[in-house]
Amino acid sequence: MAETVDVVVIGMGPGGEEVAGRLAEAGLAVVGVDRRLLGGECPYYGCIPSKMIIRGSNALAEGRRASILAGHAAVEPDFAPVAKRIRDEATDNWDDKVAVDRFEAKGGRFIRGHGRLTGPGSVTVTVRGTGERIELAARRAVVLNTGTDPAVPPIPGLAGSPYWTNRDILTVEKAPESLIVLGGGAIGCELAQAFARFGTRVSVVGSAPRLLNYEEPESGALIEAAFAEDGIEVHNNANVTSVSYGDGFTLNFDGGEVEAQHLLVATGRRTTLDQLGLDTIGLDPKARALDPDEHLRVAEGVWAVGDITGKGAFTHMSMYQATIAIRDILGEPGHGAEYHAVPRVTFTDPEVGSVGITEAQARDRGYEVETKKFNFSVLAKANIVGEDGIIKVVAEKGGGPVLGVHMIRPHVTELVAEASLIYNWEATAGDLAALIHPHPTLSEALGEVFLSLAGKPLHSM
């Protein structure tokens, strides 16, 4: 017989853990299920360990700039401290005991295994390691948060070779001698630059016309220039035809080939909805993503949050959706989900931070567009720290609302929240020109670009 509980959460990534923990704290009987580590991709293979590598690589780059700013420093890269930090501080050597204990202290129960829907409110869990089957009946809610796995393209010769995904490369204990990065998106660009700064010879091969192709062209161009300074070889518009592996990897593409000791495949993410038993509740198991309503419901008594909803593979998206789902399950009033102001951040050096749509997207959607750019070099703060970059604002012509804010410069990811507010409020440049920004800070760039867009004189810096 099935064990009856209030809520079953299948997939305990950041959003699932938030839902399960908060509902358990509210006094509901909650079972969380995950076949891997409680906490998901972000703390063990994504956000946290990758940013530790990036922090170390940026420290090396900053040390090399000492001769420009403050004297002389000899910098010798050593990946061992980073690998130790990842094991000791971020992942507990990929052990989730702390996370499990934290969840169970809130009153939840965790089962490590594969959860599958077997009908409305019905879940079967196959326990990892033993194969035991546990039948659960959720009288209040089933929440799906199964995330995504690395997508691996069907390139001849790739299957069966010892390529890395983001999960593999974040467990290495020393920087590789050489590395091919297949993919020019956020994950590929972040890790390519980070390892290059630790002394790895890096080649990036992407199928898109430029790096970070979903961002403004100016962002991709500045990242490519930064990569050139770091000695990274970039091949855009590359149609990869084959991969071979012997003493190392050879990747062939139209017009050339690259060789390296290791290959990182960073070509996006994929859902595994076909493993969830969605057909038993009337949903399509072959869908690329689920399509929840504004309260994150996908079927009667079933909610979905995170990557599987197709609204952006970001931890901040998963947590945003989790808050709405929690409220709805508890019967509390509140706004539904809106996705027009989702911030995007890429932690390269310089960083890229954006919210809203690009100039090209705005024109494709029929807007009459006006754009303004502002160079950070005009700011006192930029001159003090010796770093440059641009901010580009896309607005509806004639004093209409701001449609997109796009920034590239060190530390601009800290400005994206303000840009998100601007976009979410459908504010005009005239509204925003009156905001006061402290001096000397990077945030002044937002004020200046809106002054310019509103046709007002800029401040003297």
Buried (B, 14 or more C-beta within 10 A) or exposed (E): EBEEBBBBBBBBBBBBBBBBBBBBEBEBBBBBBBBBBBBBBBBBBBBBBBBBBBEBBBBBBBBEBEEEEEEEEEBEBBBEEBBEBBBEEBBBEBEBEEBBEBBBEBBBBBBBBBBBBBEBBBBBBBBBEEEEEBEBBBEBBBBBBBBBBBBBBEBEBBEEBEBBBBBBBBBBEEBBEBBBBBBBBBBBBBBBBBBBBBBBBBBBBBBBEBBBBBBBBBBBBBBBEBBEEBEBBBBBEBEBEEBBBEEBBBBBBEEEBBBBBBBBBBBBBEBEBEEBBBEBBEBEBEBEBBEBEEBBBBBEBBBBBBBBBBBBBBBBBBBBBBBBBBBBBBEEEEEEBEEEBBBBBBBBBBBBBBBBBBBEBBEEEEBEBBBBEBBBBBBEBBBEBEBBBBBBBBBBEEBBBBBBBBBBBBBBBEBBEBBBEBBBEBBBBBBBBEBEBEEBBBBBBBBBBBBBBBEBEEEEB
